[in-house]
Amino acid sequence: MIEKTSIPIAPADDGRKPRSDGEQSRERLLHSAIRLFAEHGYAKTSTRELALAAGTNAAAISYYFGDKAGLYRAAFAQQSSNPQDNIALFDQPHFTLRQSLEGFYAQLLAPMQQGDIARDCMRLWCREMLEPTGLWAREIDQNIRPEHEALTGVLARHLGAPDDSDDMHRLAFSIASLALQHMVGTEVLQTLRPQLLATPQAIDTWLARMTDYALAMADLERQRLASPPSNHTVQRQAEGPA
């Protein structure tokens, strides 16, 4: 049975700001924390281990982040951004569907340009899903939900469908899954076909291809919406599963 650890949501803030000459120390501590929390989880990672990995002392954790929970919140939020800023990249009334999808994938794939830190952040998110502290539920509600609903609205607008229909939600999840598989499966990609992630240009190619694939899915949904179900299909739906 997985033991659930709860982390206070509100970050500790005593007004202290990182010294300009200590920024590198803070970044080392943050990056080491992302890696260790991803490998061992929040509960099994000690402040001593965190400090040693960053080449500093436990007092630095208190100075920069308040406590271990504050450091974990900062590590988990490393790849998070304001959802309204992300939504603005793909939800504009004058955008074509292609432009909207390009913007959607651009904000999802942007962290992949950061190399190892992006990989470790994704591992940390997976660890949080397996050993929840409460931050993943908050991420879904405050960040993922508004972006998903915005994408659903964009698709509905371009396809002429109700924006809260199951079909539009299903399409939005399918389109997002192209990028999510890429993010979660980074190690598989690097093992089987490393050149697909080797350069910024390779990531740009992914963005262009995903946009094409998503447009194809949207076009298929458009055709489906324009074609009334056949009598045979209606009969099967009424009869239910065999």
C-alpha positions as MATLAB code, in Angstrom:
seq = 'MIEKTSIPIAPADDGRKPRSDGEQSRERLLHSAIRLFAEHGYAKTSTRELALAAGTNAAAISYYFGDKAGLYRAAFAQQSSNPQDNIALFDQPHFTLRQSLEGFYAQLLAPMQQGDIARDCMRLWCREMLEPTGLWAREIDQNIRPEHEALTGVLARHLGAPDDSDDMHRLAFSIASLALQHMVGTEVLQTLRPQLLATPQAIDTWLARMTDYALAMADLERQRLASPPSNHTVQRQAEGPA';
ca = [
       0.000    0.000    0.000;
       1.361    3.413   -0.992;
       1.719    5.776    1.905;
       0.367    9.206    1.099;
       2.366   12.186    2.280;
       0.638   15.527    2.519;
       2.494   18.746    1.792;
       1.019   22.097    2.828;
      -0.138   23.897   -0.301;
       0.636   27.465    0.741;
       4.386   28.088    0.325;
       6.341   29.423    3.258;
       7.352   33.029    2.687;
       9.239   34.969    5.322;
      10.173   37.795    2.985;
      13.734   36.691    2.430;
      15.032   36.888   -1.121;
      17.965   34.974   -2.589;
      21.171   36.992   -2.610;
      22.404   37.708   -6.131;
      25.708   35.988   -5.290;
      23.811   32.927   -4.098;
      21.705   32.319   -7.185;
      23.960   29.513   -8.410;
      23.745   27.806   -5.016;
      19.970   28.049   -5.104;
      19.806   26.601   -8.640;
      22.136   23.718   -7.719;
      19.945   22.941   -4.739;
      16.777   23.088   -6.842;
      18.142   20.892   -9.641;
      19.564   18.352   -7.204;
      16.215   18.258   -5.407;
      14.347   17.571   -8.661;
      16.613   14.604   -9.355;
      16.547   13.161   -5.824;
      12.819   13.646   -5.285;
      12.201   11.992   -8.649;
      14.411    9.011   -7.746;
      13.351    8.467   -4.127;
      10.157   10.416   -3.519;
       9.478   13.165   -1.018;
       9.243   11.063    2.140;
      12.432    9.070    1.511;
      14.645   12.031    0.642;
      16.296   13.701    3.615;
      17.412   17.297    3.901;
      20.939   16.014    4.499;
      20.907   14.143    1.182;
      19.530   17.200   -0.586;
      22.221   19.449    0.835;
      25.058   17.003    0.082;
      23.941   16.541   -3.518;
      23.979   20.303   -4.036;
      27.302   20.814   -2.268;
      25.763   23.037    0.390;
      24.316   22.689    3.897;
      20.840   22.176    5.320;
      20.652   25.825    6.316;
      20.551   26.749    2.633;
      17.288   24.840    2.257;
      15.754   26.898    5.033;
      17.182   30.144    3.634;
      15.988   29.735    0.064;
      12.882   27.571    0.413;
      11.746   27.667    4.044;
      11.881   23.895    4.575;
      11.938   20.580    2.701;
       8.273   20.936    1.764;
       8.979   24.357    0.266;
      11.864   22.917   -1.732;
       9.620   20.118   -2.989;
       6.975   22.620   -4.080;
       9.591   24.616   -5.972;
      10.990   21.471   -7.601;
       7.538   20.280   -8.648;
       6.654   23.711  -10.051;
       9.869   24.016  -12.072;
       8.108   23.064  -15.316;
       4.812   24.729  -14.459;
       3.821   28.072  -15.903;
       0.846   30.384  -15.781;
      -1.962   28.542  -17.598;
      -3.341   31.808  -18.973;
       0.006   32.526  -20.623;
      -0.037   29.054  -22.187;
      -3.647   29.401  -23.316;
      -2.845   32.735  -24.987;
      -0.426   30.885  -27.269;
      -3.188   28.800  -28.845;
      -6.570   30.328  -28.040;
      -6.898   33.470  -30.161;
     -10.035   34.280  -32.179;
      -8.055   35.119  -35.333;
      -5.939   31.925  -35.294;
      -6.488   29.213  -37.846;
      -6.760   25.714  -36.413;
      -3.200   25.034  -37.559;
      -1.925   28.115  -35.732;
      -3.797   27.110  -32.596;
      -2.370   23.592  -32.656;
       1.134   24.900  -33.299;
       0.816   27.171  -30.271;
      -0.596   24.356  -28.152;
       2.287   22.021  -28.945;
       4.875   24.802  -28.685;
       4.056   25.445  -25.024;
       3.924   21.712  -24.221;
       7.235   20.903  -25.911;
       9.127   24.006  -24.734;
      10.535   22.253  -21.617;
      12.051   19.538  -23.821;
      14.608   22.100  -24.991;
      16.047   22.053  -21.451;
      17.568   18.585  -21.736;
      18.209   16.569  -18.569;
      16.320   18.924  -16.283;
      13.151   18.385  -18.341;
      13.600   14.615  -18.091;
      14.057   14.772  -14.325;
      11.025   17.045  -13.935;
       8.883   14.566  -15.836;
      10.149   11.764  -13.591;
       9.222   13.862  -10.573;
       5.701   14.368  -11.922;
       5.367   10.614  -12.442;
       6.634   10.019   -8.899;
       4.062   12.498   -7.568;
       1.307   10.582   -9.349;
       2.452    7.336   -7.714;
       3.124    8.837   -4.278;
       0.772   11.830   -4.090;
       1.432   14.689   -1.722;
      -1.489   16.784   -2.946;
       0.451   18.819   -5.499;
      -0.595   16.695   -8.470;
      -4.300   17.173   -7.710;
      -3.665   20.901   -7.476;
      -1.780   20.850  -10.797;
      -4.717   19.152  -12.506;
      -7.245   21.601  -11.113;
      -5.325   24.849  -11.516;
      -3.225   24.249  -14.646;
      -4.263   21.198  -16.648;
      -8.026   21.714  -16.425;
      -8.122   25.301  -17.799;
      -5.740   24.430  -20.655;
      -7.742   21.329  -21.564;
     -11.014   23.264  -21.505;
      -9.491   26.024  -23.644;
      -8.298   23.475  -26.223;
     -11.740   21.855  -26.230;
     -13.285   25.257  -26.918;
     -10.859   25.955  -29.763;
     -11.648   22.621  -31.400;
     -15.391   23.102  -31.015;
     -15.194   26.569  -32.551;
     -13.336   25.340  -35.625;
     -15.388   22.183  -36.062;
     -18.760   23.725  -35.362;
     -19.513   21.409  -32.441;
     -20.759   21.951  -28.869;
     -17.715   22.857  -26.779;
     -18.740   20.624  -23.873;
     -19.530   17.516  -25.903;
     -17.812   14.233  -25.147;
     -16.570   14.183  -28.748;
     -14.665   17.451  -28.323;
     -13.188   16.352  -24.991;
     -12.209   13.030  -26.524;
     -10.509   14.796  -29.432;
      -8.711   17.231  -27.099;
      -7.357   14.362  -24.975;
      -6.204   12.526  -28.116;
      -4.422   15.588  -29.486;
      -2.698   16.275  -26.161;
      -1.630   12.640  -25.872;
       0.728   13.029  -28.845;
       2.877   15.422  -26.832;
       2.364   13.674  -23.501;
       3.608   10.360  -24.884;
       6.643   12.183  -26.166;
       7.290   13.723  -22.750;
       6.633   10.635  -20.621;
       8.403    8.325  -23.070;
      11.553   10.399  -23.451;
      13.840    7.611  -22.238;
      12.265    5.144  -24.674;
      12.791    7.598  -27.526;
      16.379    8.254  -26.505;
      17.064    4.520  -26.403;
      15.340    3.509  -29.640;
      15.917    6.603  -31.793;
      18.119    9.186  -30.033;
      18.443   11.450  -33.080;
      14.761   12.304  -32.773;
      15.571   14.353  -29.658;
      19.189   15.264  -30.271;
      18.858   18.920  -31.320;
      16.487   21.875  -31.054;
      15.770   21.335  -34.739;
      14.650   17.790  -33.956;
      12.162   19.152  -31.415;
      10.921   21.651  -34.006;
      10.323   18.775  -36.399;
       8.269   17.016  -33.731;
       6.168   20.164  -33.323;
       5.492   20.362  -37.064;
       4.628   16.665  -37.341;
       2.366   16.688  -34.281;
       0.491   19.637  -35.734;
      -0.046   17.706  -38.973;
      -1.181   14.597  -37.095;
      -3.570   16.624  -34.926;
      -5.044   18.343  -37.982;
      -5.691   14.917  -39.486;
      -7.517   13.840  -36.320;
      -9.560   17.044  -36.340;
     -10.410   16.571  -40.022;
     -11.595   13.023  -39.362;
     -13.786   14.300  -36.530;
     -15.142   17.023  -38.827;
     -16.112   14.365  -41.363;
     -17.720   12.266  -38.687;
     -19.771   15.210  -37.433;
     -20.909   16.004  -40.976;
     -22.048   12.437  -41.673;
     -25.252   11.320  -39.933;
     -25.003    7.831  -38.433;
     -26.311    5.026  -40.625;
     -29.395    3.076  -39.645;
     -27.185    0.104  -38.863;
     -25.055    2.198  -36.479;
     -28.130    3.605  -34.744;
     -29.535    0.123  -34.326;
     -26.280   -1.177  -32.818;
     -26.102    1.777  -30.399;
     -29.686    1.157  -29.315;
     -29.037   -2.540  -28.778;
     -25.923   -1.893  -26.731;
     -22.791   -4.107  -26.584;
     -23.129   -7.661  -27.825;
];
